[in-house]
Amino acid sequence: MFPILNIGPFSIGVYGICCTVGIVLAGLLSLYNAKSQKIDKYDMIICFAAILIGAFIGAKLLYLIIDFNFVRQYFEQNGFNFETLSGIMQGGFVFYGGFIGGILGILIFSGIRKVSPIHFITVIAPSVPLAHAFGRVGCFMAGCCYGIPSEKFGIAFTNSIGAPNGIKLFPVQLLEAGLLLILAAICQIYFLKSKHRHCNVYFYLFLYPIIRIVTECFRYDDAERGIFFGLSTSTWISICIIVAGIILLAVDIKKGFPEKPTPDAIFEKIYVLEDDDVDKDKEDDKSN
């Protein structure tokens, strides 16, 4: 609807503003949850940065894979230079690529930190749909990821850079944004109330793919999504995530949801050991 916000001589993309707001709020929520788990805030900040880097790379790579023909034609027409590279980097991201890249970012960070990644994943789970919801609002403002034509429920774009202008389109972006906010609330409430906090991840693994499969039915940008055997790329990935979630849940149920050491106890042990090492070094210095 309003892809560009003009402030004096400056022009700012509204999509970028929405994404930035979502990331900031998601980061603050992650820090709040990390504090309740007694996870060091600097560890959480570095982990969050690793997630963002992985998400950016993953979202861009999946876009390049899905829309490879368009990218190839774009380079053939404009040549391989800085301007064409810049144009490719500015637009075109696929959420599920970012999701996979973000998970890899957590795994890499937790591997370096030598801590189980489930604790970071549990803390970050409510933040993912929160940030995603603001991103979908940005999609609506920019006119990307647009919905099917609908005279009864549609909204017509007038200056969209992505969606067809002058045609009433179902605001599927806002529908998904609303459902994502509800999902974020569910994950957060479960995180705060349940003794098995790690299970809030299952809510996301099951509910978001269902949300995505439903909203994909209302999407109209088939060329950008990639269609394979009648289903979009995101629908196929959603199905795979649900299957993976079922397998993980089955393993957890088989274990009887055993009481695991709480993240705060684990991290307290880590930080106490680190503090002891510092104190030991100080004593060695004094003795020398």
Backbone as numpy.savetxt, mean C-alpha at the origin, in Angstrom:
# Nx Ny Nz CAx CAy CAz Cx Cy Cz
-11.63 15.12 -11.19 -12.45 16.33 -11.19 -11.59 17.59 -11.19
-10.57 17.61 -10.27 -9.67 18.75 -10.18 -8.24 18.22 -10.14
-7.70 17.83 -11.29 -6.38 17.20 -11.32 -5.25 18.12 -10.90
-5.42 19.43 -11.12 -4.36 20.38 -10.81 -4.88 21.45 -9.86
-4.11 21.71 -8.81 -4.44 22.77 -7.87 -3.48 23.93 -8.12
-4.04 25.08 -8.47 -3.23 26.26 -8.75 -3.18 27.17 -7.53
-1.97 27.38 -7.03 -1.75 28.28 -5.89 -0.77 29.35 -6.34
-1.32 30.51 -6.70 -0.46 31.57 -7.22 0.21 31.11 -8.49
1.54 31.23 -8.54 2.26 30.80 -9.74 2.54 29.30 -9.79
2.15 28.59 -8.72 2.48 27.18 -8.62 1.28 26.31 -8.99
1.58 25.19 -9.66 0.57 24.21 -10.01 0.97 22.87 -9.40
0.06 22.31 -8.60 0.36 21.07 -7.88 -0.67 20.02 -8.24
-0.21 18.82 -8.51 -1.12 17.72 -8.82 -1.88 17.29 -7.57
-3.20 17.24 -7.66 -4.03 16.87 -6.51 -3.81 15.40 -6.14
-3.55 14.57 -7.13 -3.27 13.16 -6.84 -2.07 13.04 -5.90
-1.03 13.80 -6.17 0.16 13.77 -5.33 -0.14 14.26 -3.92
-0.99 15.29 -3.82 -1.37 15.82 -2.50 -2.10 14.75 -1.70
-3.06 14.09 -2.32 -3.83 13.05 -1.64 -2.93 11.90 -1.19
-2.02 11.48 -2.05 -1.10 10.39 -1.70 -0.20 10.80 -0.54
0.28 12.04 -0.57 1.16 12.52 0.50 0.42 12.55 1.84
-0.81 13.06 1.83 -1.61 13.08 3.06 -1.83 11.67 3.58
-2.16 10.75 2.68 -2.38 9.36 3.08 -1.13 8.73 3.67
0.02 8.97 3.05 1.28 8.40 3.54 1.63 8.96 4.91
1.45 10.27 5.10 1.75 10.89 6.39 0.86 10.31 7.49
-0.44 10.22 7.23 -1.37 9.67 8.23 -1.06 8.20 8.51
-0.71 7.45 7.45 -0.35 6.05 7.63 0.91 5.91 8.47
1.87 6.80 8.24 3.10 6.77 9.02 2.85 7.09 10.49
2.00 8.06 10.76 1.67 8.42 12.14 0.95 7.29 12.85
0.03 6.63 12.12 -0.68 5.49 12.71 0.28 4.35 13.00
1.23 4.12 12.12 2.22 3.06 12.32 3.07 3.35 13.55
3.47 4.61 13.72 4.26 4.97 14.90 3.46 4.79 16.18
2.18 5.13 16.12 1.30 4.94 17.29 1.20 3.46 17.65
0.98 2.63 16.65 0.87 1.19 16.91 2.20 0.60 17.35
3.29 1.10 16.78 4.61 0.61 17.17 4.91 0.95 18.63
4.49 2.12 19.06 4.70 2.54 20.44 3.96 1.62 21.40
2.73 1.22 21.03 1.96 0.32 21.88 2.59 -1.06 21.98
3.43 -1.40 21.00 4.14 -2.68 20.98 5.56 -2.54 21.49
5.90 -1.32 21.91 7.25 -1.03 22.40 8.32 -1.30 21.34
7.97 -1.06 20.07 8.93 -1.13 18.98 9.60 0.24 18.86
10.90 0.24 18.75 11.64 1.50 18.65 11.14 2.34 17.48
10.89 3.61 17.74 10.31 4.46 16.70 11.23 4.64 15.51
12.54 4.62 15.75 13.47 4.77 14.63 13.47 3.52 13.75
13.32 2.36 14.38 13.17 1.14 13.59 11.92 1.21 12.74
10.84 1.73 13.32 9.58 1.82 12.59 9.69 2.81 11.44
10.38 3.91 11.66 10.54 4.92 10.62 11.36 4.35 9.46
12.45 3.64 9.79 13.29 3.06 8.74 12.52 1.97 7.99
11.75 1.16 8.75 10.93 0.12 8.11 9.90 0.76 7.18
9.27 1.84 7.63 8.27 2.52 6.82 8.91 3.07 5.54
10.12 3.59 5.67 10.83 4.09 4.49 11.14 2.95 3.52
11.53 1.79 4.07 11.80 0.62 3.22 10.53 0.18 2.49
9.40 0.27 3.18 8.12 -0.08 2.56 7.81 0.86 1.41
8.01 2.17 1.62 7.72 3.16 0.59 8.60 2.96 -0.64
9.87 2.69 -0.41 10.79 2.47 -1.53 10.38 1.22 -2.31
10.12 0.13 -1.57 9.70 -1.11 -2.22 8.38 -0.95 -2.95
7.45 -0.18 -2.33 6.14 0.03 -2.95 6.26 0.82 -4.24
7.09 1.86 -4.24 7.26 2.67 -5.44 7.84 1.84 -6.58
8.89 1.09 -6.28 9.54 0.27 -7.31 8.58 -0.80 -7.82
7.90 -1.47 -6.89 6.99 -2.54 -7.28 5.81 -2.04 -8.10
5.23 -0.90 -7.68 4.07 -0.35 -8.39 4.45 0.07 -9.80
5.64 0.62 -9.96 6.09 1.04 -11.29 6.42 -0.17 -12.17
7.09 -1.16 -11.60 7.47 -2.34 -12.39 6.25 -3.10 -12.90
5.24 -3.27 -12.03 4.05 -3.99 -12.48 3.32 -3.21 -13.56
3.32 -1.88 -13.44 2.72 -1.05 -14.50 3.44 -1.26 -15.82
4.78 -1.27 -15.78 5.56 -1.45 -17.00 5.31 -2.82 -17.63
5.10 -3.82 -16.77 4.83 -5.17 -17.28 3.45 -5.25 -17.91
2.44 -4.71 -17.20 1.06 -4.79 -17.69 0.88 -3.98 -18.97
1.46 -2.78 -18.98 1.26 -1.87 -20.12 2.52 -1.81 -20.98
3.18 -2.95 -21.16 4.45 -2.99 -21.86 4.34 -2.49 -23.29
3.27 -2.87 -23.99 3.11 -2.45 -25.38 3.01 -0.94 -25.52
2.25 -0.31 -24.59 2.15 1.14 -24.63 3.50 1.79 -24.36
4.22 1.27 -23.37 5.54 1.82 -23.02 6.49 1.69 -24.21
6.46 0.53 -24.86 7.33 0.31 -26.02 7.00 1.30 -27.14
5.71 1.47 -27.43 5.30 2.42 -28.47 5.67 3.85 -28.10
5.56 4.17 -26.82 5.90 5.51 -26.34 7.37 5.83 -26.60
8.24 4.86 -26.34 9.67 5.06 -26.58 9.98 5.09 -28.07
9.29 4.26 -28.85 9.51 4.25 -30.30 9.13 5.58 -30.93
8.07 6.20 -30.42 7.59 7.46 -30.98 8.42 8.66 -30.52
8.89 8.60 -29.27 9.55 9.77 -28.68 11.05 9.59 -28.47
11.54 8.39 -28.71 12.96 8.15 -28.52 13.29 7.85 -27.07
14.47 7.27 -26.87 14.92 6.93 -25.51 15.79 8.06 -24.99
15.20 8.94 -24.21 15.93 10.08 -23.67 15.38 10.44 -22.29
15.94 11.49 -21.71 15.56 11.87 -20.34 14.09 12.26 -20.27
13.59 12.97 -21.28 12.21 13.43 -21.24 11.22 12.27 -21.27
11.49 11.27 -22.13 10.57 10.13 -22.19 10.65 9.30 -20.91
11.86 9.15 -20.37 12.00 8.43 -19.10 11.24 9.16 -17.99
11.36 10.48 -17.98 10.66 11.29 -16.97 9.16 11.14 -17.11
8.68 11.12 -18.36 7.25 10.96 -18.60 6.73 9.62 -18.12
7.53 8.57 -18.33 7.13 7.23 -17.89 7.12 7.15 -16.37
8.08 7.81 -15.72 8.19 7.74 -14.27 7.11 8.54 -13.57
6.58 9.57 -14.21 5.60 10.44 -13.57 4.25 9.75 -13.40
3.84 8.97 -14.33 2.52 8.34 -14.26 2.61 6.85 -14.40
1.52 6.16 -14.03 1.46 4.73 -14.21 1.99 3.94 -13.03
1.09 3.63 -12.10 1.44 2.80 -10.95 0.31 1.79 -10.73
0.68 0.60 -10.32 -0.31 -0.44 -10.03 -0.21 -0.80 -8.56
-1.34 -0.70 -7.85 -1.31 -0.88 -6.39 -0.72 -2.21 -5.98
-1.15 -3.28 -6.62 -0.69 -4.60 -6.18 0.82 -4.75 -6.35
1.38 -4.09 -7.34 2.83 -4.09 -7.46 3.47 -3.40 -6.26
2.85 -2.29 -5.84 3.32 -1.60 -4.64 3.16 -2.44 -3.40
2.06 -3.18 -3.32 1.81 -4.06 -2.17 2.89 -5.12 -2.06
3.19 -5.77 -3.18 4.23 -6.81 -3.19 5.60 -6.20 -2.88
5.88 -5.03 -3.47 7.15 -4.37 -3.22 7.29 -3.94 -1.77
6.18 -3.48 -1.16 6.21 -3.09 0.24 6.49 -4.27 1.15
5.89 -5.42 0.85 6.15 -6.64 1.63 7.62 -7.02 1.55
8.18 -6.93 0.34 9.60 -7.23 0.17 10.46 -6.26 0.97
10.03 -4.98 1.03 10.75 -3.99 1.82 10.77 -4.37 3.29
9.64 -4.84 3.81 9.57 -5.28 5.21 10.48 -6.49 5.44
10.44 -7.44 4.51 11.25 -8.65 4.66 12.74 -8.33 4.65
13.14 -7.42 3.77 14.55 -7.05 3.71 14.98 -6.34 4.99
14.15 -5.39 5.45 14.50 -4.66 6.66 14.55 -5.57 7.87
13.51 -6.40 8.04 13.47 -7.28 9.20 14.62 -8.30 9.16
15.02 -8.70 7.94 16.16 -9.60 7.81 17.44 -8.95 8.27
17.63 -7.68 7.88 18.81 -6.93 8.32 18.78 -6.72 9.83
17.57 -6.43 10.34 17.40 -6.16 11.78 17.36 -7.45 12.60
17.21 -8.60 11.92 17.13 -9.91 12.55 15.95 -10.00 13.52
14.80 -9.55 13.04 13.56 -9.59 13.80 12.49 -10.20 12.91
11.56 -10.94 13.49 10.48 -11.54 12.70 9.66 -10.45 12.01
9.44 -10.57 10.71 8.70 -9.53 9.97 7.23 -9.44 10.37
6.67 -10.49 11.01 5.25 -10.48 11.34 4.90 -9.33 12.27
5.85 -8.91 13.11 5.56 -7.83 14.05 5.41 -6.50 13.32
6.26 -6.26 12.34 6.14 -5.04 11.54 4.89 -5.10 10.67
4.61 -6.28 10.10 3.44 -6.42 9.25 2.16 -6.20 10.05
2.14 -6.71 11.28 0.97 -6.52 12.15 0.74 -5.05 12.46
1.82 -4.34 12.74 1.73 -2.92 13.07 1.29 -2.10 11.86
1.79 -2.47 10.68 1.55 -1.66 9.48 0.21 -1.99 8.82
-0.40 -3.14 9.16 -1.61 -3.60 8.46 -2.73 -2.55 8.39
-3.06 -1.86 9.50 -4.14 -0.86 9.39 -3.76 0.35 8.55
-2.47 0.61 8.43 -2.00 1.80 7.71 -2.11 1.64 6.20
-2.03 0.40 5.73 -2.06 0.16 4.28 -3.38 0.60 3.66
-4.53 0.12 4.17 -5.80 0.58 3.57 -6.06 2.07 3.83
-5.51 2.61 4.92 -5.69 4.04 5.20 -5.01 4.87 4.11
-3.75 4.58 3.82 -3.03 5.31 2.78 -3.67 5.07 1.41
-4.09 3.84 1.17 -4.68 3.48 -0.11 -5.98 4.25 -0.35
-6.75 4.47 0.72 -8.02 5.19 0.59 -7.78 6.61 0.07
-6.77 7.28 0.61 -6.46 8.63 0.14 -5.94 8.61 -1.29
-5.21 7.55 -1.62 -4.74 7.41 -2.99 -5.90 7.28 -3.96
-6.96 6.56 -3.56 -8.13 6.41 -4.42 -8.89 7.73 -4.58
-8.91 8.52 -3.54 -9.50 9.86 -3.67 -8.71 10.67 -4.68
-7.38 10.52 -4.63 -6.53 11.19 -5.61 -6.81 10.71 -7.02
-7.09 9.40 -7.17 -7.45 8.86 -8.48 -8.72 9.53 -9.01
-9.69 9.70 -8.12 -10.94 10.34 -8.53 -10.70 11.77 -8.97
-9.89 12.49 -8.22 -9.62 13.89 -8.55 -8.86 14.01 -9.87
-7.97 13.05 -10.14 -7.18 13.09 -11.37 -7.94 12.51 -12.55
-8.91 11.65 -12.27 -9.69 11.04 -13.35 -9.14 9.71 -13.83
-8.20 9.12 -13.08 -7.69 7.80 -13.47 -8.48 6.72 -12.75
-8.29 5.47 -13.16 -8.98 4.33 -12.55 -10.48 4.55 -12.53
-11.02 5.09 -13.61 -12.41 5.53 -13.65 -13.38 4.36 -13.85
-14.66 4.65 -13.53 -15.68 3.62 -13.55 -16.46 3.54 -14.85
-17.41 2.64 -14.87 -18.23 2.40 -16.05 -19.24 3.55 -16.23
-19.72 3.75 -17.45 -20.76 4.77 -17.66 -22.01 4.45 -16.84
-22.57 5.47 -16.21 -23.77 5.28 -15.39 -24.54 6.59 -15.34
-25.69 6.61 -15.94 -26.52 7.81 -15.94 -27.10 8.11 -14.57
-27.44 7.05 -13.82 -28.10 7.22 -12.54 -27.13 7.60 -11.43
-25.97 6.94 -11.37 -25.02 7.17 -10.27 -23.73 7.85 -10.75
-23.65 8.17 -12.01 -22.40 8.67 -12.56 -22.12 10.14 -12.31
-20.85 10.49 -12.43 -20.38 11.87 -12.32 -19.57 12.16 -13.59
-19.88 13.23 -14.25 -19.19 13.57 -15.50 -17.94 14.40 -15.22
-16.83 14.00 -15.82 -15.60 14.77 -15.73 -15.60 15.84 -16.82
-15.00 16.96 -16.49 -14.94 18.06 -17.46 -13.52 18.38 -17.91
-12.55 18.15 -17.03 -11.16 18.46 -17.40 -10.22 17.35 -16.95
-10.70 16.11 -17.09 -9.90 14.96 -16.66 -8.76 14.71 -17.64
-7.62 14.28 -17.08 -6.47 13.94 -17.91 -6.45 12.44 -18.24
-7.39 11.69 -17.65 -7.41 10.26 -17.91 -8.75 9.73 -18.35
-9.80 10.11 -17.63 -11.14 9.59 -17.92 -11.78 10.35 -19.07
-12.73 9.70 -19.77 -13.47 10.40 -20.83 -14.26 11.57 -20.24
-14.16 12.72 -20.84 -14.87 13.91 -20.36 -16.27 13.98 -20.95
-17.20 14.52 -20.15 -18.55 14.72 -20.63 -19.44 13.49 -20.57
-18.95 12.41 -20.00 -19.73 11.17 -19.87 -19.87 10.85 -18.38
-21.08 10.57 -17.94 -21.29 10.23 -16.54 -20.70 8.85 -16.24
-19.74 8.82 -15.31 -19.04 7.59 -14.97 -19.24 7.28 -13.48
-19.44 6.01 -13.19 -19.62 5.58 -11.80 -18.36 5.89 -11.00
-18.48 6.57 -9.85 -17.29 6.95 -9.06 -16.72 5.77 -8.27
-16.22 4.79 -8.98 -15.72 3.58 -8.34 -14.54 3.88 -7.41
-13.80 4.95 -7.72 -12.67 5.32 -6.87 -13.13 5.69 -5.46
-14.24 6.45 -5.39 -14.77 6.86 -4.08 -15.39 5.68 -3.34
-16.01 4.76 -4.08 -16.56 3.56 -3.46 -15.44 2.76 -2.80
-14.35 2.57 -3.53 -13.23 1.81 -2.98 -12.60 2.56 -1.82
-12.50 3.87 -1.91 -11.93 4.66 -0.82 -12.73 4.49 0.47
-14.06 4.53 0.36 -14.90 4.34 1.53 -14.75 2.96 2.14
-14.71 1.93 1.30 -14.54 0.57 1.79 -13.16 0.38 2.42
-12.16 1.04 1.88 -10.81 0.95 2.44 -10.73 1.58 3.83
-11.44 2.69 4.02 -11.46 3.32 5.35 -12.12 2.40 6.37
-13.18 1.72 5.96 -13.84 0.76 6.85 -12.89 -0.39 7.18
-12.16 -0.87 6.17 -11.20 -1.95 6.38 -10.08 -1.51 7.32
-9.61 -0.29 7.16 -8.56 0.23 8.05 -9.05 0.26 9.49
-10.30 0.67 9.69 -10.88 0.71 11.04 -10.98 -0.69 11.63
-11.40 -1.67 10.82 -11.51 -3.05 11.29 -10.15 -3.58 11.72
-9.14 -3.38 10.88 -7.78 -3.86 11.20 -7.24 -3.19 12.46
-7.50 -1.89 12.62 -7.00 -1.16 13.77 -7.70 -1.59 15.06
-9.01 -1.74 15.01 -9.76 -2.16 16.20 -9.32 -3.56 16.64
-9.16 -4.46 15.69 -8.72 -5.82 16.02 -7.30 -5.78 16.60
-6.45 -4.94 16.05 -5.09 -4.81 16.55 -5.09 -4.36 18.01
-5.98 -3.45 18.36 -6.02 -2.91 19.72 -6.70 -3.84 20.71
-7.67 -4.64 20.24 -8.52 -5.40 21.16 -8.14 -6.87 21.29
-7.55 -7.47 20.27 -7.33 -8.91 20.28 -5.97 -9.28 20.86
-5.93 -10.44 21.52 -4.65 -10.93 22.02 -3.83 -11.55 20.88
-4.50 -11.94 19.81 -3.81 -12.45 18.62 -3.74 -11.32 17.59
-2.93 -10.32 17.88 -2.92 -9.13 17.05 -2.50 -9.41 15.62
-1.66 -10.42 15.44 -1.17 -10.70 14.09 -2.30 -11.12 13.16
-3.43 -11.52 13.72 -4.55 -11.96 12.89 -5.24 -10.81 12.18
-4.91 -9.57 12.55 -5.50 -8.45 11.80 -5.04 -8.47 10.34
-3.91 -9.14 10.10 -3.40 -9.26 8.74 -4.37 -10.08 7.89
-5.03 -11.08 8.50 -5.97 -11.91 7.75 -7.18 -11.11 7.28
-7.61 -10.16 8.09 -8.72 -9.31 7.66 -8.37 -8.61 6.36
-7.13 -8.13 6.30 -6.71 -7.44 5.08 -6.57 -8.42 3.92
-5.93 -9.58 4.18 -5.67 -10.54 3.11 -6.95 -11.10 2.50
-8.03 -11.13 3.28 -9.29 -11.65 2.76 -10.22 -10.55 2.26
-10.32 -9.46 3.02 -11.32 -8.44 2.71 -10.90 -7.54 1.55
-9.62 -7.12 1.52 -9.26 -6.23 0.42 -9.36 -6.90 -0.95
-8.86 -8.14 -1.12 -9.04 -8.77 -2.43 -10.51 -8.88 -2.84
-11.40 -9.13 -1.86 -12.83 -9.18 -2.19 -13.32 -7.81 -2.64
-12.89 -6.78 -1.90 -13.24 -5.40 -2.30 -12.75 -5.12 -3.71
-11.53 -5.54 -3.99 -10.93 -5.25 -5.29 -11.63 -6.01 -6.41
-11.97 -7.27 -6.16 -12.67 -8.05 -7.18 -14.01 -7.41 -7.52
-14.71 -6.91 -6.48 -16.00 -6.26 -6.71 -15.83 -4.95 -7.47
-14.89 -4.11 -7.02 -14.73 -2.81 -7.67 -14.18 -2.94 -9.09
-13.44 -4.01 -9.36 -12.95 -4.22 -10.72 -14.11 -4.38 -11.71
-15.24 -4.88 -11.21 -16.42 -5.05 -12.06 -17.00 -3.71 -12.50
-16.66 -2.64 -11.76 -17.19 -1.32 -12.07 -16.16 -0.44 -12.78
-14.99 -1.01 -13.07 -13.95 -0.25 -13.76 -14.19 -0.25 -15.26
-13.73 0.82 -15.90 -13.95 0.98 -17.35 -12.64 1.20 -18.11
-11.52 1.20 -17.37 -10.22 1.46 -18.00 -9.51 0.14 -18.31
-10.14 -0.67 -19.14 -9.61 -2.01 -19.43 -8.20 -1.98 -20.01
-7.93 -1.00 -20.86 -6.62 -0.95 -21.53 -5.49 -0.79 -20.53
-5.73 -0.01 -19.45 -4.69 0.24 -18.46 -4.54 -0.90 -17.47
-5.59 -1.70 -17.27 -5.55 -2.73 -16.24 -4.96 -4.04 -16.72
-5.02 -4.30 -18.01 -4.54 -5.58 -18.52 -5.58 -6.66 -18.30
-6.06 -7.28 -19.35 -7.09 -8.31 -19.26 -6.53 -9.64 -19.75
-6.62 -10.67 -18.90 -6.13 -12.00 -19.25 -7.24 -13.02 -18.96
-7.63 -13.75 -20.00 -8.69 -14.76 -19.88 -9.96 -14.15 -19.28
-10.26 -12.94 -19.69 -11.50 -12.29 -19.28 -11.44 -11.58 -17.94
-10.34 -11.69 -17.20 -10.21 -11.05 -15.90 -9.00 -10.11 -15.90
-9.11 -9.04 -15.11 -8.01 -8.08 -15.04 -6.85 -8.66 -14.23
-5.69 -8.05 -14.41 -4.50 -8.48 -13.67 -4.75 -8.42 -12.17
-5.38 -7.34 -11.70 -5.64 -7.18 -10.27 -6.60 -8.23 -9.74
-7.55 -8.66 -10.56 -8.47 -9.72 -10.14 -7.72 -11.03 -9.94
-6.82 -11.35 -10.88 -6.02 -12.57 -10.73 -5.14 -12.51 -9.49
-4.53 -11.35 -9.24 -3.69 -11.21 -8.05 -4.54 -11.32 -6.79
-5.75 -10.74 -6.82 -6.65 -10.83 -5.67 -6.96 -12.29 -5.33
-7.23 -13.08 -6.36 -7.52 -14.50 -6.16 -6.32 -15.21 -5.53
-5.14 -14.90 -6.04 -3.91 -15.51 -5.49 -3.70 -15.13 -4.03
-3.99 -13.89 -3.68 -3.81 -13.44 -2.29 -4.80 -14.14 -1.37
-6.04 -14.31 -1.82 -7.03 -15.03 -1.02 -6.57 -16.47 -0.77
-6.07 -17.13 -1.82 -5.58 -18.50 -1.68 -4.41 -18.55 -0.70
-3.48 -17.60 -0.83 -2.33 -17.55 0.08 -2.80 -17.31 1.52
-3.80 -16.43 1.68 -4.32 -16.16 3.01 -4.96 -17.38 3.63
-5.68 -18.16 2.82 -6.31 -19.39 3.31 -5.24 -20.38 3.79
-4.17 -20.50 3.02 -3.08 -21.42 3.39 -2.43 -20.97 4.70
-2.14 -19.69 4.82 -1.52 -19.18 6.04 -2.43 -19.35 7.25
-3.73 -19.09 7.06 -4.69 -19.24 8.15 -4.81 -20.69 8.56
-4.80 -21.60 7.59 -4.88 -23.04 7.89 -3.69 -23.48 8.74
-2.52 -22.96 8.40 -1.32 -23.29 9.17 -1.45 -22.76 10.59
-1.96 -21.55 10.72 -2.13 -20.94 12.04 -3.16 -21.72 12.87
-4.25 -22.12 12.23 -5.29 -22.88 12.93 -4.75 -24.25 13.36
-3.94 -24.86 12.49 -3.36 -26.16 12.82 -2.48 -26.06 14.06
-1.83 -24.91 14.21 -1.00 -24.69 15.39 -1.84 -24.33 16.61
-3.14 -24.12 16.38 -4.03 -23.79 17.49 -3.87 -22.37 17.97
-3.43 -21.46 17.11 -3.17 -20.08 17.50 -2.39 -20.03 18.80
-1.23 -20.67 18.85 -0.48 -20.72 20.10 -0.10 -19.32 20.56
-0.02 -19.19 21.87 0.40 -17.91 22.43 1.87 -17.70 22.10
2.15 -16.73 21.28 3.52 -16.45 20.89 4.09 -15.34 21.78
5.41 -15.23 21.90 5.97 -14.10 22.64 5.47 -12.80 22.04
5.02 -11.91 22.87 4.48 -10.66 22.37 5.59 -9.82 21.77
5.27 -9.02 20.75 6.28 -8.19 20.10 7.01 -7.29 21.08
6.29 -6.76 22.11 6.95 -5.85 23.04 8.01 -6.59 23.83
7.73 -7.84 24.20 8.72 -8.61 24.94 9.94 -8.90 24.07
9.68 -9.25 22.80 10.79 -9.54 21.88 11.67 -8.32 21.68
11.02 -7.18 21.43 11.80 -5.98 21.16 12.48 -5.45 22.41
11.81 -5.63 23.57 12.46 -5.21 24.82 13.75 -5.99 25.00
13.71 -7.28 24.67 14.90 -8.12 24.79 16.00 -7.61 23.87
15.62 -7.25 22.66 16.60 -6.76 21.68 17.25 -5.49 22.19
16.41 -4.54 22.63 16.95 -3.24 23.01 17.70 -3.31 24.34
17.27 -4.20 25.24 18.01 -4.37 26.49 19.40 -4.91 26.21
19.47 -5.90 25.29 20.78 -6.44 24.91 21.66 -5.37 24.30
21.07 -4.52 23.48 21.84 -3.45 22.85 22.35 -2.47 23.90
21.46 -2.13 24.85 21.87 -1.21 25.92 22.96 -1.82 26.77
22.85 -3.15 27.03 23.89 -3.83 27.82 25.23 -3.79 27.11
25.17 -3.95 25.77 26.41 -3.90 24.99 27.06 -2.53 25.08
26.22 -1.47 25.05 26.74 -0.11 25.16 27.38 0.10 26.52
26.67 -0.37 27.59 27.21 -0.22 28.94 28.51 -0.98 29.10
28.57 -2.17 28.47 29.79 -2.99 28.55 30.95 -2.28 27.87
30.69 -1.64 26.72 31.72 -0.92 26.01 32.24 0.24 26.85
31.32 0.92 27.54 31.72 2.05 28.39 32.61 1.57 29.53
32.27 0.41 30.12 33.09 -0.13 31.21 34.47 -0.52 30.71
34.51 -1.11 29.50 35.81 -1.48 28.92 36.68 -0.25 28.68
36.05 0.84 28.22 36.80 2.08 27.96 37.39 2.61 29.28
36.59 2.55 30.34 37.06 3.06 31.63 38.22 2.23 32.16
38.12 0.89 31.96 39.17 0.02 32.45 40.46 0.22 31.68
40.34 0.63 30.42 41.53 0.87 29.61 42.16 2.22 29.96
